[in-house]
Amino acid sequence: MKKLCVLLLGFSLFALSSCGDDNGPEVTITAPAAGSSFAIGGTIVISGTATDDVEISSIEVSGKDDFNISGTLDLSGVTDLSNIPFTFNVGLDSTSVVGDYTLIVTATDNDGNEGDAELDFTIQ
């Protein structure tokens, strides 16, 4: 009887530990095309989709290396949190510097798993 109880307890713990979501969201940037060029004073309009097998809790855009930008998409009005189209507008004001840069769009699901996509672009 003890062996049966230990076996059932072990199986139950295994089953509970297998319930979590180990997969991060998938992020796809559909526009602009990678390698696009933008002028100082212009705006980069980044659009795409974030999908997850459960629910996405946040979508953020940030700059990599020397491109300092950050923003979070407001998901309060989104009804399907497993498939979210997104758009971020990134303004290139007079403090922008000519060069090659990378933006990163990161989606996080309710279990804390992350997925991201990068966009390389040039400011000219």
Sequence and secondary structure as in RCSB ss.txt:
>XXXX:A:sequence
MKKLCVLLLGFSLFALSSCGDDNGPEVTITAPAAGSSFAIGGTIVISGTATDDVEISSIEVSGKDDFNISGTLDL
SGVTDLSNIPFTFNVGLDSTSVVGDYTLIVTATDNDGNEGDAELDFTIQ
>XXXX:A:secstr
 HHHHHHHHHHHHHHHHTTS     EEEEEES TTEEE TT EEEEEEEEE SS EEEEEEEEETT   EEE   
TT S TTEEEEEEEEE  TT  SEEEEEEEEEEETTS EEEEEEEEEE 
